[in-house]
Amino acid sequence: MELEKSKPVILTGDLNCAHQEIDIFNPAGNKRSAGFTIEERESFEKCYLSRGFVDTFRKQHPNVVGYTYWGYRHGGRKTNKGWLLDYFLVSDSIADKVYDSYILPDIAGSDHCPIGVVLKL
């Protein structure tokens, strides 16, 4: 990645892709759903993870089920039928400086919740 040559990179936001099966409530029933298609998941891997970015939440919490999005249509937040779509991705060169990466699911305000990352200097 070109920017990495001059400084480490932090990419954050709603990337609209649940890239692992643990990142979505019903993976088997959503294989063809936008945000979880095989093409999108492969693209996430190719464009971010294989280019030197690290998913900070998965690095810190590899087996934790945590969601950042719940659709309004079926009351997903109440039943915790969600998706992990929001990320802090960091350059591999600073991945070891990530002290924590977290999700704040109890803070409402939209169909997404806040996420955070703590870096140790």
C-alpha positions as CSV (number, residue, x, y, z in Angstrom):
1,M,0.0,0.0,0.0
2,E,1.5,3.3,-1.1
3,L,0.6,5.4,2.0
4,E,2.1,2.8,4.3
5,K,5.5,3.8,2.8
6,S,5.3,7.2,4.7
7,K,3.1,6.4,7.7
8,P,0.9,3.7,9.2
9,V,-2.7,3.7,8.1
10,I,-5.9,3.3,10.1
11,L,-9.0,2.7,8.0
12,T,-12.4,2.9,9.8
13,G,-16.0,2.9,8.9
14,D,-19.0,0.9,7.7
15,L,-17.4,-1.3,5.1
16,N,-20.8,-3.1,4.4
17,C,-19.3,-6.6,4.5
18,A,-19.4,-9.3,7.2
19,H,-16.2,-11.0,6.1
20,Q,-16.4,-14.1,8.4
21,E,-19.3,-16.4,9.3
22,I,-18.9,-15.4,12.9
23,D,-19.7,-11.8,11.8
24,I,-23.3,-12.4,10.9
25,F,-26.2,-13.9,12.9
26,N,-27.4,-16.4,10.2
27,P,-24.6,-17.1,7.8
28,A,-26.3,-20.1,6.1
29,G,-29.4,-18.1,5.4
30,N,-27.5,-15.0,4.1
31,K,-25.1,-16.5,1.5
32,R,-26.8,-14.5,-1.2
33,S,-27.5,-11.4,0.9
34,A,-25.7,-8.1,0.0
35,G,-22.8,-7.7,2.5
36,F,-22.2,-11.4,2.8
37,T,-21.9,-12.8,-0.7
38,I,-18.8,-14.8,-1.5
39,E,-17.7,-12.1,-4.0
40,E,-17.8,-9.4,-1.3
41,R,-16.1,-11.5,1.2
42,E,-13.3,-12.4,-1.2
43,S,-13.0,-8.7,-2.2
44,F,-12.7,-7.7,1.5
45,E,-9.8,-10.3,1.8
46,K,-8.1,-9.2,-1.4
47,C,-8.5,-5.4,-1.0
48,Y,-7.8,-5.1,2.7
49,L,-6.4,-8.1,4.6
50,S,-4.1,-9.4,1.9
51,R,-2.7,-5.9,1.4
52,G,-1.4,-5.5,4.9
53,F,-4.5,-4.4,6.9
54,V,-5.5,-6.2,10.2
55,D,-9.0,-6.4,11.5
56,T,-8.4,-5.1,15.0
57,F,-11.6,-6.5,16.5
58,R,-11.0,-10.1,15.2
59,K,-7.3,-9.9,16.2
60,Q,-8.2,-8.9,19.8
61,H,-11.4,-11.1,20.0
62,P,-11.1,-14.0,17.5
63,N,-14.0,-16.0,18.8
64,V,-16.3,-13.3,20.2
65,V,-19.7,-12.8,18.5
66,G,-20.1,-9.1,18.2
67,Y,-22.3,-7.1,15.9
68,T,-22.3,-3.4,14.9
69,Y,-25.5,-3.4,12.7
70,W,-29.1,-4.6,13.3
71,G,-31.8,-4.0,10.7
72,Y,-34.9,-2.1,11.8
73,R,-37.2,-4.2,9.7
74,H,-37.3,-7.3,11.9
75,G,-36.3,-5.8,15.3
76,G,-32.8,-7.3,15.0
77,R,-31.3,-5.3,17.9
78,K,-33.8,-6.7,20.4
79,T,-33.0,-10.3,19.4
80,N,-29.3,-9.6,18.6
81,K,-29.7,-10.8,15.0
82,G,-27.0,-8.6,13.6
83,W,-24.0,-8.2,11.4
84,L,-20.5,-6.9,12.0
85,L,-20.1,-4.3,9.3
86,D,-18.0,-1.6,11.0
87,Y,-14.3,-1.9,11.4
88,F,-11.0,-0.4,12.5
89,L,-8.4,-1.9,10.1
90,V,-4.8,-0.9,10.8
91,S,-1.6,-1.4,9.0
92,D,0.2,-4.6,10.0
93,S,3.1,-2.4,11.1
94,I,1.1,-1.1,14.0
95,A,-1.2,-4.1,14.7
96,D,0.9,-4.9,17.8
97,K,0.2,-1.5,19.1
98,V,-3.6,-2.2,19.3
99,Y,-4.4,-2.5,23.0
100,D,-8.1,-3.1,22.5
101,S,-10.8,-2.9,19.8
102,Y,-14.4,-2.9,21.0
103,I,-18.0,-2.6,20.1
104,L,-20.6,-0.6,22.1
105,P,-23.8,-2.4,21.2
106,D,-25.9,-0.8,24.0
107,I,-25.5,2.7,22.5
108,A,-28.4,3.3,20.1
109,G,-29.0,6.2,17.7
110,S,-29.1,4.4,14.4
111,D,-29.1,0.9,13.0
112,H,-25.4,0.8,13.8
113,C,-23.5,1.2,17.1
114,P,-20.2,2.9,17.9
115,I,-16.9,1.0,17.8
116,G,-13.6,2.0,19.2
117,V,-9.9,1.2,19.2
118,V,-7.2,1.9,21.8
119,L,-3.6,2.1,20.7
120,K,-0.6,1.9,23.0
121,L,2.2,4.2,22.1
